[in-house]
Amino acid sequence: MLTPKQRLYHQIISFIGIGIYLFLLFGILALHEAVVSAKDGIEYHFYRFAIVNDLIFGKVILVAEDFRFAEWFRERRPIYAILVKSVAFTILLLIFDIVEEVVVGKFKGKTIGESFPHIGDGLRRSFSSLLSFLSH
């Protein structure tokens, strides 16, 4: 049994580790977006979103781990446990990303429909196809 001080230390170290990983991941994605946008003459300066998303998603991951999220296959072969946990966390973070986009859109005075992220060609049919694909 961990003392509160040891638990806090473990949480901080875990948050820093997850934060660094997510910062590198989001930073690479932001760099990719900047390079692709520069080809079309579009300036892209959203690196600070990499930091904000890193902090938000890092905390979401820590809270989900504390609630033992996606540990349904823990006693099975490691490959199954890893795959199930990866897919579950991907879906969880996708949902939080959509919620974040809607909340930011509401602060900017947009409707939920206007602030909902576009997936594929932007049609709801594409989004429902993606959800259908992910659910099978």
C-alpha positions as CSV (number, residue, x, y, z in Angstrom):
1,M,0.0,0.0,0.0
2,L,1.4,3.3,-1.1
3,T,1.4,6.3,1.2
4,P,-0.2,9.5,-0.1
5,K,3.3,11.0,-0.7
6,Q,4.4,8.0,-2.7
7,R,1.1,8.0,-4.7
8,L,1.5,11.7,-5.5
9,Y,5.1,11.1,-6.6
10,H,4.0,8.2,-8.8
11,Q,1.2,10.3,-10.3
12,I,3.6,13.2,-11.1
13,I,6.2,10.9,-12.7
14,S,3.5,9.2,-14.7
15,F,2.0,12.5,-15.8
16,I,5.5,13.8,-16.9
17,G,6.2,10.6,-18.8
18,I,2.8,10.6,-20.6
19,G,3.1,14.4,-21.1
20,I,6.5,14.1,-22.9
21,Y,5.2,11.3,-25.1
22,L,2.1,13.2,-26.1
23,F,4.0,16.4,-26.6
24,L,6.3,14.7,-29.0
25,L,3.4,13.0,-30.7
26,F,1.3,16.2,-31.1
27,G,4.4,18.2,-31.9
28,I,5.2,15.9,-34.8
29,L,1.6,16.1,-36.0
30,A,1.6,19.9,-35.8
31,L,4.9,20.0,-37.7
32,H,3.4,17.8,-40.3
33,E,0.4,20.0,-40.6
34,A,2.6,23.1,-40.9
35,V,4.6,21.4,-43.7
36,V,1.5,20.3,-45.6
37,S,-0.1,23.7,-45.2
38,A,3.0,25.5,-46.3
39,K,2.8,23.7,-49.7
40,D,-0.5,25.5,-50.3
41,G,0.8,28.8,-49.0
42,I,-1.1,28.6,-45.7
43,E,0.6,29.7,-42.5
44,Y,0.1,27.3,-39.6
45,H,1.1,28.4,-36.0
46,F,-0.8,26.0,-33.7
47,Y,2.1,24.5,-31.8
48,R,0.6,25.8,-28.5
49,F,-2.3,23.4,-29.1
50,A,0.2,20.6,-28.9
51,I,1.0,21.7,-25.4
52,V,-2.6,22.2,-24.4
53,N,-3.7,18.9,-25.8
54,D,-0.8,17.2,-24.2
55,L,-1.8,18.4,-20.8
56,I,-5.5,17.7,-21.2
57,F,-5.1,14.2,-22.7
58,G,-2.3,13.4,-20.3
59,K,-4.7,14.0,-17.4
60,V,-7.5,12.1,-19.1
61,I,-5.2,9.1,-19.5
62,L,-4.1,9.2,-15.8
63,V,-7.7,9.4,-14.6
64,A,-8.8,6.6,-16.9
65,E,-5.9,4.4,-15.6
66,D,-6.9,5.2,-12.0
67,F,-10.4,3.9,-12.8
68,R,-8.8,0.7,-14.4
69,F,-10.2,1.7,-17.8
70,A,-9.9,-1.0,-20.5
71,E,-8.4,-3.7,-18.5
72,W,-11.0,-6.3,-19.6
73,F,-8.4,-8.6,-21.2
74,R,-5.6,-8.1,-18.6
75,E,-5.4,-11.9,-17.8
76,R,-5.3,-12.9,-21.5
77,R,-2.2,-13.0,-23.7
78,P,-0.4,-9.7,-23.6
79,I,-1.0,-9.0,-27.3
80,Y,-4.8,-9.0,-26.7
81,A,-4.5,-6.9,-23.6
82,I,-2.4,-4.3,-25.5
83,L,-4.6,-4.2,-28.5
84,V,-7.8,-3.8,-26.5
85,K,-6.4,-1.1,-24.3
86,S,-4.9,0.7,-27.3
87,V,-8.2,0.7,-29.2
88,A,-10.2,1.7,-26.0
89,F,-7.9,4.6,-25.2
90,T,-7.9,5.7,-28.9
91,I,-11.7,5.9,-28.8
92,L,-11.7,7.6,-25.4
93,L,-9.3,10.3,-26.6
94,L,-11.2,10.7,-29.9
95,I,-14.3,11.4,-27.8
96,F,-12.5,13.9,-25.7
97,D,-11.0,15.6,-28.8
98,I,-14.5,16.0,-30.2
99,V,-15.8,17.4,-26.9
100,E,-12.9,19.8,-26.8
101,E,-13.6,21.0,-30.3
102,V,-17.3,21.6,-29.5
103,V,-16.4,23.4,-26.2
104,V,-13.9,25.7,-28.0
105,G,-16.5,26.3,-30.8
106,K,-19.1,27.3,-28.2
107,F,-16.7,29.8,-26.7
108,K,-16.2,31.2,-30.2
109,G,-20.0,31.5,-30.7
110,K,-20.4,28.6,-33.1
111,T,-23.2,26.0,-32.9
112,I,-22.4,22.5,-32.0
113,G,-22.8,21.5,-35.7
114,E,-20.4,24.1,-36.8
115,S,-17.8,23.3,-34.3
116,F,-18.0,19.5,-34.7
117,P,-14.8,18.3,-36.3
118,H,-15.0,17.3,-40.0
119,I,-14.1,13.7,-40.6
120,G,-13.5,12.5,-44.1
121,D,-15.5,14.7,-46.5
122,G,-17.3,16.4,-43.6
123,L,-20.6,14.6,-44.0
124,R,-22.3,12.8,-41.1
125,R,-22.4,9.7,-43.3
126,S,-18.5,9.6,-43.2
127,F,-18.5,9.9,-39.4
128,S,-21.2,7.2,-39.0
129,S,-19.2,5.0,-41.3
130,L,-16.1,5.5,-39.2
131,L,-18.0,4.7,-36.0
132,S,-19.5,1.6,-37.7
133,F,-16.0,0.5,-38.7
134,L,-14.6,1.0,-35.2
135,S,-17.5,-0.8,-33.5
136,H,-16.8,-4.1,-35.4
